[in-house]
Amino acid sequence: MEKVNTSIPAAVGKRRNFFVRAAKKLNEKRRKIALCVTTFIVMNMMTAVSAFAEGGNISNEGDTAFFALIGFFATWIGRIALLVAFVGGTMFGFAMKNDEADQKQRGLMTLAAGFIVFALTRSMNLFFPDADIPLL
């Protein structure tokens, strides 16, 4: 058998070393660019400035519209809660007629839940103390 020469010619080896060195330089440049960009982003996040409007009146038109919307939803949720309380009272009344303990408990729980939700919708000033929420 003949012996096959598997060694890389000198010219090919030099070419490969050139590409390896070029790739290393490119990776170094990428690392430096990534470090600069990351440092820039972190410094911008650390130097964030909070801006506040001047004057004593904090509320503006957006706040007024938001609180009007909250008031609208609170009003309708309160009305639905009163309807639920009415249904709970009706359930309790029919359970008293049939003398069913389980239905009495469900009726009273529904009645109490309706009144609790209604009370929460009427006490919106506890959740938003500085807002003037119009409840209908």
N, C-alpha and C positions, 0 to 999 in steps of 0.2 A: 504494500500500500504506500501511496505517496503521502508525504507529510504536507498538510495544507497550512499555509501561513494565515493565521487568524489575527495577526497584529494589525493595528490601525496604522495606516500610513501617516507620516509626520505632518503632511499638509492638512489632512482631515482632523487630526488631533488638535492642531493649532486653531482650526476653524471652530471646533467644538468648545475649546477653552475661551475663545472670543465671545461666543454666545452665552456661555455660563457667566462670564464676567459682566456682560451687558445686562443679563437678567438680574444679577445681584445689585448692580447699580440702579436699575429700574425699581427693584423692591425697596432699596434704601430711599429713593425719592418718594415712592408711595408712602412709606412709613412716615417720612418727614411731613408730607402734605397732610396725611391723616392726623398727625399730631397737631399740626397748626390749625386745621379745621376744628378738631375737637376742643382745643384750647380756646379758640375763638367763640365757639358755641357755649362753653361753660362760663367764660367771662361775661358773655351777654346775659346769660341766665342769672348770674350772681349780681349784676348791676342793674336789675330791673327797677324802674322808677314807678312809684305809685302816684297817680295824679288825682287830686281832689278838686272839686268845684269850690269856688269861693262863695262866701255868703252863708247866712244862718239857715236858709231854707234848703233842706236836703231833698225834699220830694220834688218831682218834676212831672211832666205830662205822662211819661211812661209809667211812673209809679202810680199815678192817679188812675190810669187805664187798667193797670194790673189789679189794683185794689177794688175797682169797680167790677172787674171780672170775678174776683174772689167773692165779692159780696153777692153777685148774681148766682154763682154756684152754691154758696152757703145758704142762700134763701131757698133755692129749689131742693137742695138736699134736706133742709129742715122740714119743708112741706112733705116730702116723701117719707121722712122719719115719722111725722105725725100720722100719715096714712098707715105706716107699719104698726104704730102704737094702736091705732083704731082696730086694725086687723087682729092684733094680739088681744085686745079687750074683747072683741067678738069671739075669738077662740076660747078665751077664758069663760065667757058667759055660756057658750054651748057646752063646755066641759062641766060647768056647774050643773047644767040641766041633766046631763047624762051621768054625772058622778064618776068621771074618769080622772084618776089622779095624774096619770102621765100627760093627758091633754091639758089639765089645769096648769101643770108646771110649764109646758110649752107655751101656753097662752100668756102666763105671767112673764116668762122670759122674753117673749116677743114684745110685749107691752113695755117692759123695762128697757129693752134695747132701743126701741123707737124713741122713748123719752130721753135716753142718754144721748143719742145722736142729735136729737133736736136741741138739747141743752148745749152740746158742743158747737153747733152751728150758730147759736145765739151768743156765745161767749168768744167771738173771734178776736176781741180786744186782748184776750190773754195771749194769743199767738202772735198778733201784730199790734203791739202796744202803741206805736207811733202813727199808725194808719187810721184814717177815718173811713171805715168800711161801711158803705151804705147797705143796710139790710132792708129788704122790701117787706 
